[in-house]
Amino acid sequence: MIKFSEEKLTKVQEIIARYPQGKQKSALIPVLHLAQEEYGWLSAETMDYVASLLQLEPIEVYEVATFYSMYNLKPVGKFLFEVCQTGPCMINGSDDIVEHIKQRLGISVGETTADGLFTLKTVECLGACGYAPMMQLGKHYREHLTKEKVDQIIEECRKNAGQLN
């Protein structure tokens, strides 16, 4: 059964308190972030739990979680490559970057490597058009991507995971 720690529940109450009484739905996005931080992804059970905490219908939570690409609706690898696929990035070669990642890691968009290290996801604009092509890796942007830079990022991730392959 999904249940936040006391520390997380206190944080949820702090978030809800930011908004006028009866407007707890306004807390949905930050509470979903907490849930994803806690569990790594948002299962239906997790989204139902968030709905109960905020006194919402589950569909209200599903609508938000499925709309935004920042929420993972299935388990993801330790390193999530979120490659921008909007105009400026595409013009600057993001399609080639996605293909290179697919070949290097042996996965398709939306898949995770067998070792659980990498997941490849394409997303809408990340708001860094001047640095195209780019991707988000965790909380950091990786910009002006080339195949060589992607190879370096993959090796850096493997090294950080304690794996040398």
Disulfide bonds with the S-S distance in Angstrom:
none
